[in-house]
Amino acid sequence: MTMNRRQFGKLTGAAALTMGLGANAGAVFGAGKPRVVVIGGGAGGATVARYLAKDSKGKLEVTLLEPTKRYYTCFFSNLYIGGFRKYESIGHSYDKLASKFGINVVHDWATSIDRANKKVVLGGGSSIPYDILIVSPGIDIKYDSVPGYSVAGSGTFPHAWKSGTQAQFLKNRVTSMKQGGTFVMLTPPNPYRCPPGPYERVSMIAHHFKYHNPKAKIIILDPKDKFSKMPLFQDGWKRHYGDMIEWNPLSTLDGLKRVDTDAMTFETGLDNFKADAGCVIPAMTGGRIAKDAGLTNKTGWAPIKPGSMQSTVDPNIYVIGDTSIAASMPKSGFSANSQAKSCAMAVRGVLLGSRTFPAKYANTCWSFLAIDDGIKVGATYKAGKSKIEPTSKLISKVGESDQLRQQTYAEFFGWYNAITKDMFGT
């Protein structure tokens, strides 16, 4: 079964907590249209901008700030690395958001937020005022969390964990690795974007090696002693790739001491691993602009009110997607898209006095093991008193039938088509 757009919309649902404002609420913001500015054009930002513009029917002035003119999704980038997709197939334009929905799409960097004067300063030197600001900048990479690693070092060992050309760098390292060589991957500590993502990436690299470099070896160095869908991945690796993949929790190796990008080695307390190619995914933090604006706490992530995604720091700002502290919701594209819809409804309630409902959220993370072998984990959520709480959970099981795995595999493609249409209006 594939997932169509109607099914996707029904699953993600969306309703925000009633804000208790009357029909004339928009009048308090002045005679002009209320102004909503959105920082970040990913799964959270693009979705919230589209739903605000679409559902307000022109009553809101919506501006989307995104430096890139074409957005390449991090989700599905593993499939590109594994040879299942072309790079251009994961790239998307913002043209329809502007032409069809009337969103003012500004391709510039948002460099800072002036909370006192309610405006966003842009890289070009100008600023854009707002009545409500929605911050959805994704994650930033903490390069210094890995000894010896750096921005420059990501050219040797790409992280490929943000939208952009890093995925192309990594694919090139995989496809050009010498025959019988060793690929080493350092996975990130919790919390990080897309919990199953590093292990799906291993599966996709192994898929490429199986057909093009069958004597290659993949070594995983993991700061965690367990990971998302662990039994499912390990079962799939054994079935599809034999002994190609070796998983090593760093707790058994006396920790990681240093990554040497010149010598292409990973030094642990007990052993050194020489790589012919590799991938380093460091620890992560919320987007820098949120931190600089004082929206994050000591964890590096931004606390929010569970019913609306409103910042607990500033009532005029909402934070959605990876940067937010959404409790048990994982940092994923599906989560960000779901949060965006509840946020959009809450913001319309504040600015236009429109009707709102209790927030409902959802997430599913699909992963590919091999051709026609897909697995998933997911949940639905509600807004509790102090945090977002799960109401139901699902996860694939070891030993499922080939037919069910093929169905899950097909769902993943259907979901991608549905969410990108939901984000970009295409």
N, C-alpha and C positions, 0 to 999 in steps of 0.2 A: 504494500500500500504506500503510495506517495502522499505527501502532505500538500494540499492545495492552500491557496491564500485564505479561503473562508475558514478552513479547519484551523489554520495557524492563528487567525484572529480570535476564534472562539477559545482556543487553548490559552493564549496569553491574556485574553480578557482585559479589562482595565477599569478601575474606578478609584477615585481618590476620596479621602476622608472629607466629609462635608465641612466647609470652612465657616458656615454660619453667617454669610454676608448676603444682603438683599440684592434685588435686581439692579439697583442703582450703584452697586459697588464700584463700577468702573469710573463713575463721576468723580470719585475722590482723587483720581490721578490726573485730573485736568480735562480741558475741553477736547484735546486731541486724542488719537487712539492710544491706548495703553501700549507701552513699548516693552517687548520681551527680547532679550539678547541671549543667545545660546552660544557657549564656547565649546567647540569640538564637534566635528561632523561624522562621528562614528555611529555605532549601533544605538547609543543613547541619544546623542545630540541631533543626528539627522532625523530620527524618529520623533523626538519631542517637538522639533521645529515643524515637521510636516503635520502632526496631529493638532498642534496649536493653530496653524494657519488654516487647515482644512475645517476643523470643527468650530472655529470662531467665525467662519464665513466673512472674512475681511475686517472683522472688528478689532483685531490686534495687529500691531506692527511688529512683525517677527524678523529678526536679523540673526543669521547663522554665521559664525566666525570659524573659518577652517582654512589653514594655509595652503593645503593642496587642492588642485583643481580636479584631480581624479583620486578617489579613495580606494585603496587595496585592502580588502578585509584580511584581518589576521586569521579569523576562522576560515577554513578551507585552504589556507596557505600550505598546510602540511600535505594536502592532496596534490597541490602543485609540485611540492618537493618530491613526492613519491611518483609523479608522472601521471596522475589521474586527471589533472586539469592543466590548461594553458594559463600562463600568467595573466593575459588580458581578460580571461574569464572571471577573475576575482577583482577586477577593477571596475569602478562605478563613477558616473558623472553626477554632478549636482544640478545639471541643466533643468530637469523637470521640476525640482523644488522651486526654482526661480520662475520658470515660464508657466507652469501649471498651477502652482499654489501661491505665487506672489511673495515668496520668501526673499528677503534681501540677503543674498549669499555674498559674503565678503571674504575674499581669499587673501588673508593677512594673518600674521601672528597676533594673538592676544597676549601682550607682554605683562600686563598687570591689571589689577582690579582696584579702583578707587572706591572703596565702600562708603566712605563719608559723603562723597559727591555723586554716588551711584552712576559710575561710568567705567567703561573698559578702555584701557589705553592700548593702541595698536602699534605694531612694529614700525609702521610708516610714520608714526608720530601723531596721528589724529586720535580721537577718542569717540566712543559711541555711548550715549546715555541710555539708561534703562530704568524701568519701573520694577521689573522682575528680571533677575539674572539666573540662568540655568547653566551650571558648570558640569561639563562632561568631557574632561581632557584625557581620559584613559589612564594608563600607568606611565611612570617614569622608571628607568632602569638604574639600579644602585650599583654602578660599576665597581666601586670600591669595596663592595661586600665580598668580592672574590679577590684574594691577595694576588697581585700581579696582573690583574685584568684591567682594561681601560677602554675608552672609546676607540683609541687607535687599535687596540688588541681585538676589537670586534670585527676588524677586517680580516684577521686570521681565523678566529673562532667566532663566527657570527652568532648573535643571540636570536635574530629573526623573530622577535616577540612584540614588535610594533609595526604598524603599517608602513610600507616603504620598500626600498630595494634590498633590505637585508635578506629577505626570502630568496631573492635571486642570487645573492652572494652564497648563501648556504647550498642552494641546489647545485651551483657550479662546483662547490667543494665536494659534494657527494658524487656527482657524475664524473668528475675528473680524478677522483682518488685512485691511486695505483691498484692494480689487481692484487687481491689477497691482503690489502692493507687493513689498518685498524682505525675505526671511527670512534672517538671518545665524546660522550655527551655528559656535561655537568648540568643536572637539573636544579631548579630553584627551591629554596625553603618556603614554607607557608608564611603568609598568604600570598598568592600570586594569581595572575590572569590565567583562566582556563585550566583547572586542576588536572584533567586527563590529557591536556595538550602535549606535554613533553613525551608522553608514552605513546600517543598516537604518532608523533613525529618519528619515534624510534621504529614503529611498525612500518611507516611509509618509506623510511630509509632502507629498512630491511627488505621491503618489497622490491625496491630498485636493485639492491645488491643481489637478490635471489636470481634475477634474470640477467643482470649485467656484470656482476662481480661476485660470483657465488662463494668464493673462498674468503670473502671479507669478514671481519669481526667487528661487532659493536659492543663497546663497553660503556655502561652507564654508571656514573658516580653520583650518588644521591644523598643529600643531607638529611633525608627523611628515612625512617625505618619502615614506612608503608606509604602507599600512594593511592589515588583515586582509581577504582576498578582494578586493583592489583591482581586478584585471582583471575579476572577475565583477560587481562593483558598477558599475564604469564602463561596461561593456558593457550592463548592464541599464538604467542611467540613460539612455543614448543611445537604446536601443530603445524604452523606454516613455515617456520624458519629454523627448526631443529636447534642446534647449539650455537647459532650465529650470535645471539644476544646474551650478554652477561650483565646482570644487575648487581651492583655492589653498594650497599648502604655504607656511608662514610663512617658510621659508628664502629664498623668492623675493621676500618683501616686507619684508626687514630686520627680521623679528620683530614680535611684538605689543607695543605700548608701553602701551596703556591701553584699558580698557573704560569708557565713560561711560554709566551706566545712566539718568541724567537726560536727556542729549541723545540717548541710544540710538544711540551710535556706537562703532565698533571702530577704534582708531587703530593703524596699523602704521608701520613706518619709511618706507614709500614711498607709502602711500595711506590714506585714511579710508573706512570703509564705514558708511553710514547704514542703520539697520534700522527697518523698520516693526513687526517682531516678531523674536524671536531666542531662542537657547538657548545657554547657556554651561555647558560641562562641564569643570570644573577638574581639576587633578591630584588624585589620591586617595592615601589611606594606610590602614593597618589600623585597625580599630575602636579608639577611644580607650581603652576599658577594658583592652585588651591592652597598649597602650603604657604606661598608668599602672601596670600591674602588673609592668612590666619584662619582658614576654614578647616584645617586638619588638627588632630590632637597629637599626642606624643607617639602614637603608633604610625603616624605618617598618612593616615586615612581620615576621611571627613565624616564625622557623626551626623546623622540625619534623623528626622522624625519619621517613624515607620509608615504613617498613614498617607504621606504626601511627598517624601524625599526632600522636604524642606530642611535646610541647614539648621542645626541647633545653635549655631553661632550668630547667624544673621538672618532675620525673617524675610528679607528681600532676596535671598539667594536659595536656590535648590541645587542639590548635588546628586547626579545620577551616574550609573555605570560603575566602572572599576574603582574610581576614586572614593566612592561612598562606602561607609560601613553599613552593609545591608545584612548583618548578622549571618544567618545560615545560608543565605543566597550566595552561590559562587560568583566569582568575577568572570562573567561570560557575556558573549554577544546577545544571547537569548535573554539573560537577566537584565541587561541594560535596556533592551528593547521593551521588555515588560515594565520595567520601572518608569521608562519614558512616558508610557501611556497613562499610568496613574498620576505621574507628575503633571502632564499636560492638562488632565482634568482638574487637578487641584489648582493649578495656576489660572485656568479659565474661571474657576469658582471665585477666586480672589479678585481677579480683574474685571470680570463681566457679570458676576453674580449668578452664573449658570449652575444648574443642578449637579451635584456630585454624589458619589456613592462610596461605601467602604472599599478601601484598596484591596485588590487581589493581584497576586504576582505568580509567575510560573517560570520554570527553567527546565530545559533538557539539554544535556551534552551528549551528542553522538560522537563515536570514534570509529575509525576504520582500522581493522586488523589486516585485511587483505581483500582481494576481489570477492564481492558477494558475502562478506563477513563483517557486519557492523554490530556494535554494542552501544548501549546508552545507559544513562543515569539521569534522573530528574525528580522534580518535586513541584508541588503547588504550595503557596504561602498566603498568609494573611498578616495584616498589621496588628501586632500585639500592643500592649500598653507601652512597652519600652523598646521593643525590637520586632523585626520581621520574623514570623514564626512559621515553620512548615506545617501543612495540614495533610499532606499525603506524599508518599515517596514511591519511586520505581527504580529498578535496576535490572539489567540483563543478568542471566544466570549461565554459569558454566554448563556445557552439555546441551544447550538449546538446539533445536532442529535446524538443518540447513535452510529450510523454508523461512523460519522466523528470522534467522540472521540475514537472509536476502531481503526480507521485508524491512528490517531495521536499516540496512544498507541503502535501500531505495528511499526511505523516509528522510535520510540525511540530505540527499539531493533535493527532495521536495521542500524541505525546510529552508535550505539555502536560497532557493528561488523565491520562496514566500517572504523571507525576512528582508532580502535586498529590495524587493518590490515595496515592502512596508517602509523601509528606510528612505528610499530614493524616489518613490512614486512612479516607477517605470513599469 
